[in-house]
Amino acid sequence: MKLALIGAGQRGRIYADYAFDHKRAEIAYLVEPDEGRKSSAAEKYGLDEAHVFNSTDAFYKLGKVCDAVIIATMDRQHYEHTMGALELGYDILLEKPISPVMQECLDIRNLAIKNKSKVMVCHVLRYTGFWSSIKNIVESGELGKVIDIQHNENIGNFHIAHSFVRGNWRNSDISSSLIMQKSCHDMDLLTWIARSRVKSVSSFGDLSYFKKENAPEGSAQRCIDCKVKDCRFDARKAYLPIAGNWPAAAISVDQSKTGLMKAIETGPYGRCVFHCDNNVCDHQVAIFEFENGIHASFNLSGFTNRMCRTIKIMCENGEIRGDDEKNEIEIIRFTSNGMQAPYIKKYQPDVMEGFHGGGDAGLMEHFLDMVEGKSDENLSAIETSIESHIMALAAEKSRVEHRTIDLSELR
């Protein structure tokens, strides 16, 4: 099987490297404008200049030259790059979000259906042992019907500083809202578990901390010029001790101390977190009413030490509690009184290799099997994944307009 990689950043490399390293596919073409990332990926995949491009325009002029493409470019580039691939009849692995714009999501879906192209959106959590186990417990009916769900995305203080204050997704004008970019995963989990579309949503959130008025006295525009002592956001503390690992690996291809210091001194990741051009929320809450009567509350926050997702699903006859970082699921059956010890079952699902609790690997295995014709299963097909985007757009609309949104407005 031959694949083309469009966008050789962290996410694109994870998917392509998996296919290449496991000898499931040849990475036959590469599209990447950044010289450092382009050179690194081309060397890894053994590509000559004839198979490496700076833009999709040049690559698409070749026609359909491989079996499928991986599109892992920036959020607002997805539409152009995906529509071009669909016009050529490619099957596509598409990094989330599909697009920050609803009409663009619909256009992609409609063209995929028209051209009979398979599009798998990278909602990787559906492919993990942890979240598929949660889904299976709910589907088993052993605790009765779901009544209410509490779900938290704990972004992690260092993660929000890296990705959503200094990083690529800091500003909704050039990327997406926080709830779309980071939490369309979670919207997807909620609608998947509830087995229903959302009827209405109310949401509140703000950028409360990472802004100029909270900058400590003596702070500078860049960490290397700062006079503040013991700042946890000092870029040298954030990246130098973890060279070779994420998120240090995201700031420079050169992971030597010299390479990282150059990125800190000159690049966006060396900026003071209180003096950036960020505008996305650093916390947000949302309450969803599903068409089948289930209610769910969702909280995403950058003010957590751990980077994980936790969930509590309250059913007719018991509750399910889960922590995906610990890979722990707990089933508790209700008792007749407060003195009676409840029945509690605890277990840890199997975990595949790699990021997102094995979800990246699981996603790629499903995608490659689908392209090869070994399986028709597409858990995160474009038609299914759009629902999570409608939820995120509605939640952001509610937050900005300070009102409850009836999703029929968007549908």
Secondary structure, DSSP 8 states (H G I E B T S, - for coil): -EEEEE--SHHHHHHHHHHHHTTS-EEEEEE---HHHHHHHHHHHT--GGGEESSHHHHHTT-S-SSEEEE---GGGHHHHHHHHHHTT-EEEE-S-S-SSHHHHHHHHHHHHHTT--EEE--GGGGSHHHHHHHHHHHHTTT-SEEEEEEEEE--HHHHHIIIIISTTS-TTTS--HHHHTTHHHHHHHHHHHTS-EEEEEEEEE--SSSGGG--TT--SBGGG---SS-TT-HHHHHGGGTTSTTHHHH-S--SHHHHHHHHHHSGGGB-TTSS---S-SEEEEEEEETTS-EEEEEEES--SS-EEEEEEEESSEEEEEETTTTEEEEEE--SSTTS---EEEE-----SSTGGGHHHHHHHHHHHHHHTS----TTBHHHHHHHHHHHHHHHHHHHHTS-EEGGGT-
